[in-house]
Amino acid sequence: MSMLELTGVTKKFGGIVACKDISFSVAPGQVAGLIGPNGAGKTTVFNLITGVYAPTAGSITFADQDITAIRPDKVVAHGIARTFQNIRLFRNLTVLDNVRIAVDKEVDYALGEALVRSPRVKNLEQEICALAMERLEEVGLADKADVRADSLPYGLQRKLEIARALALRPRLLLLDEPAAGMNPEESLELAGLVRTLHARHDLTILLIEHHMDVVMELCERIFVLDFGVKLAEGTAEEIQTNPDVLRAYLGEGYKRVRSQ
C-alpha cells in the first residue's frame, strides 16, 4: 500500500508544460525527498497534491482514496498538511495565534455560544490553546508564544510554519524547502527536528530541499525532477552516484554526503 501515489501526472499552463507524466509513490511512514534544479516542477507537484492546481492529466491517490483535483480544504480534511517555499504566516498575529488558527478548524460550536462565551466555549478555547502550546513546545517556540510572527528570525518562522502544519494533525506532511535560508549548522538542526517529529507523530513526509545534507540525512527514497519530468528515483546512495543526476543537478564534482 502507498500513502501517496502519483500516476502519469501532467500539468500544462497554456502552452507551457510545468510537469509531464510524473509517477511515484511514497510508502506509509516513509520520509521521501523531491529534488531538482530551480524550475524543475517540484512546487508544482506539491500544488497538484494539495489541490491548488488541478492536473491536466493523471491521477493522485492518498491512502487509497482519489484526491485528484479536490479542493485544498478537502485535501487537509483527508490528512495532508504543508509548508510553503515562501513563508505564509499571519504576520501581524502572535506565534500562538498562528497555531491556534490551525487547531480551530476542528472546533464545533454555534455562533451564539461564541457570542455569549458559554462555559463550553471557554473550555474548548482552553483546549485549543493547550494543544497549540504543545506544538510550539515541540519545535522550541513555546517561549515565543506571545511574540508577533513577523518579529521572529527567518529560521524560527520556518519552525512556526511546521508547528502550524502539525496542528492540523496530518498523516502526510509536505515540507517545501524547510531549510531555505539556513546555514549548514541550522539546516542539520532542522533535520534532527524533522526526524523527531516524524517518529513522534508517525508521519509520512515528502520534502523539497536544496540542502543535500538534509536530504541525504533524512530521506529513505528520493525522486529527482528536471525540466518537469522525473529524471531518477532511488535511495540516497543511488541518487548520489547516478550520472544523469550528477550531470543535471548535483554537478560532476559533487562530494558525496553521508546517508542513512
C-alpha positions in Angstrom: 0.0 0.0 0.0 1.2 3.5 -0.8 0.3 6.5 1.4 0.7 8.8 -1.6 0.8 7.8 -5.3 1.0 10.0 -8.4 0.3 8.3 -11.7 1.1 10.0 -15.0 0.5 13.4 -13.6 0.9 16.3 -16.1 0.2 20.0 -15.7 0.1 22.5 -18.5 -0.3 26.2 -18.2 -1.4 27.2 -21.7 1.4 26.0 -24.0 3.8 25.6 -21.0 4.3 22.1 -19.6 5.2 22.5 -16.0 5.4 18.8 -15.3 4.9 15.8 -17.6 3.9 12.2 -16.8 5.1 12.3 -13.2 4.7 8.9 -11.4 6.0 8.0 -8.0 4.7 6.6 -4.7 5.5 7.2 -1.0 5.1 4.4 1.4 3.4 4.9 4.8 5.8 6.2 7.4 8.5 7.0 4.8 10.5 10.2 4.6 11.0 10.9 0.9 12.7 13.8 -1.0 11.8 15.6 -4.1 14.8 17.4 -5.6 16.0 19.0 -8.7 17.1 22.4 -10.2 15.0 25.5 -9.8 12.1 25.5 -12.2 12.1 21.7 -12.4 8.4 21.5 -11.3 8.8 20.5 -7.6 6.5 23.1 -6.1 4.0 22.5 -8.9 3.8 18.9 -7.8 3.1 20.0 -4.3 0.4 22.3 -5.6 -1.2 19.5 -7.5 -1.1 17.2 -4.5 -2.8 19.8 -2.3 -5.4 20.9 -4.7 -4.0 24.3 -5.5 -3.9 23.2 -9.2 -5.9 20.5 -11.0 -3.8 18.1 -13.1 -4.2 18.3 -16.9 -3.8 14.6 -16.9 -3.1 11.8 -14.5 -4.3 10.8 -11.0 -3.3 11.3 -7.4 -4.3 9.0 -4.6 -3.8 9.3 -0.8 -4.4 6.3 1.4 -6.1 4.6 -1.5 -8.6 7.5 -2.0 -8.6 9.5 -5.2 -7.8 13.1 -4.3 -7.2 14.3 -7.9 -8.3 17.9 -8.2 -10.3 18.1 -5.0 -10.3 21.5 -3.1 -7.4 22.4 -0.8 -9.7 22.3 2.3 -10.8 18.8 1.4 -7.2 17.7 1.0 -6.5 19.0 4.6 -9.5 17.1 5.8 -8.1 13.9 4.3 -5.0 14.3 6.4 -2.4 16.3 4.3 -0.7 19.4 5.5 2.1 21.5 4.0 4.5 24.3 4.5 5.4 26.8 1.7 8.6 27.8 -0.1 7.7 31.4 0.6 6.7 31.6 4.2 3.0 32.3 4.6 2.3 33.2 8.2 -0.3 35.6 9.6 2.5 38.1 10.2 0.6 40.5 12.4 -0.7 37.8 14.8 1.2 36.2 17.6 3.1 33.0 17.3 0.5 31.2 19.4 -2.4 32.6 17.4 -0.8 31.4 14.2 -1.0 27.8 15.5 -4.4 28.3 17.2 -5.9 29.1 13.9 -4.9 25.7 12.6 -6.3 23.9 15.7 -9.5 26.0 15.4 -10.6 24.1 12.2 -11.8 21.2 14.4 -13.9 23.4 16.8 -17.6 22.7 16.7 -19.8 25.3 18.4 -22.5 27.7 17.3 -22.1 31.4 16.7 -24.5 32.2 19.6 -22.3 30.2 22.0 -19.3 32.1 20.9 -21.0 35.5 21.3 -22.1 34.8 24.9 -18.8 32.9 25.6 -20.6 29.9 27.2 -18.7 27.7 29.6 -18.4 25.1 26.8 -16.7 27.7 24.5 -14.3 28.7 27.3 -13.3 25.1 27.9 -12.8 24.5 24.1 -10.7 27.6 23.9 -8.5 26.4 26.7 -8.1 23.0 25.0 -7.2 24.8 21.7 -4.6 26.9 23.5 -3.1 23.9 25.3 -2.8 21.9 22.0 -1.3 24.9 20.2 1.3 25.3 23.0 2.2 21.6 22.7 3.0 22.1 19.0 5.1 25.2 19.9 7.0 23.3 22.6 7.8 20.5 20.0 9.6 23.0 17.7 11.2 25.0 20.5 9.0 28.1 20.3 6.9 27.9 23.5 8.8 30.9 24.9 7.9 33.0 21.9 4.2 32.3 22.1 3.2 36.0 22.7 5.7 37.4 20.1 4.4 38.7 16.8 5.2 36.2 14.0 6.9 38.8 11.8 9.4 39.7 14.5 10.8 36.1 14.6 14.1 35.4 12.8 13.7 33.7 9.5 14.7 30.3 10.8 12.2 30.4 13.6 9.4 31.4 11.2 10.2 28.2 9.3 9.7 26.3 12.5 6.5 28.1 13.2 5.1 27.0 9.8 6.0 23.4 10.7 4.2 23.8 14.1 1.1 25.2 12.4 1.1 22.3 9.9 1.4 19.8 12.7 -1.6 21.4 14.4 -3.7 20.1 11.5 -2.9 16.6 12.7 -1.7 15.3 9.3 -0.8 11.8 8.2 1.2 13.2 5.3 3.4 16.3 5.8 4.7 18.2 2.8 7.7 20.4 3.5 8.6 22.9 0.8 12.3 23.9 1.3 12.2 23.9 5.2 15.9 24.7 5.4 15.9 27.5 2.9 18.0 30.4 4.1 19.7 28.4 6.9 23.4 27.9 7.3 24.7 24.3 7.4 24.5 24.0 11.2 21.0 25.3 11.3 19.9 23.0 8.5 21.2 19.9 10.2 19.5 21.0 13.4 16.3 21.3 11.4 16.9 17.8 10.0 17.1 16.5 13.6 13.8 18.2 14.4 12.1 16.7 11.4 13.3 13.3 12.3 12.0 13.7 15.9 8.6 14.9 14.7 8.4 12.1 12.1 8.8 9.5 14.8 6.6 11.2 17.5 3.6 11.7 15.2 4.0 8.6 13.0 4.2 10.8 9.9 4.8 10.2 6.3 6.9 13.1 4.9 7.7 14.3 1.4 10.1 17.2 1.3 11.5 19.6 -1.3 15.0 20.7 -0.4 18.2 22.0 -1.9 20.4 21.4 1.1 21.7 18.0 0.2 23.0 17.3 3.7 19.4 17.5 4.9 18.0 15.3 2.0 20.7 12.6 2.5 20.3 12.7 6.3 16.5 12.2 6.2 15.3 10.6 3.0 14.8 6.9 2.5 13.6 7.5 -1.1 14.5 10.4 -3.4 12.8 11.5 -6.6 14.6 13.8 -9.0 12.9 16.2 -11.4 14.4 18.1 -14.3 12.5 20.2 -16.8 9.2 18.9 -15.5 10.0 15.2 -15.9 11.2 12.6 -13.5 14.9 12.0 -14.1 15.6 9.4 -11.5 14.4 7.7 -8.4 16.3 5.7 -5.7 18.0 5.6 -2.3 20.3 8.4 -1.2 23.3 6.3 -2.2 21.9 5.6 -5.7 21.0 9.2 -6.3 24.4 10.5 -5.3 26.1 8.2 -7.8 23.6 8.5 -10.6 25.4 10.0 -13.6 22.3 11.7 -15.0 21.6 13.4 -11.7 25.2 14.5 -11.3 25.1 15.9 -14.8 21.8 17.7 -14.5 21.7 18.8 -10.9 24.4 17.8 -8.3 27.4 18.6 -10.6 30.2 16.3 -11.7 32.3 17.5 -8.8 29.7 16.7 -6.2 31.1 15.4 -2.9 29.0 12.6 -1.6 27.1 13.3 1.7 26.8 10.7 4.4 23.5 8.9 4.0 21.5 6.6 6.3 
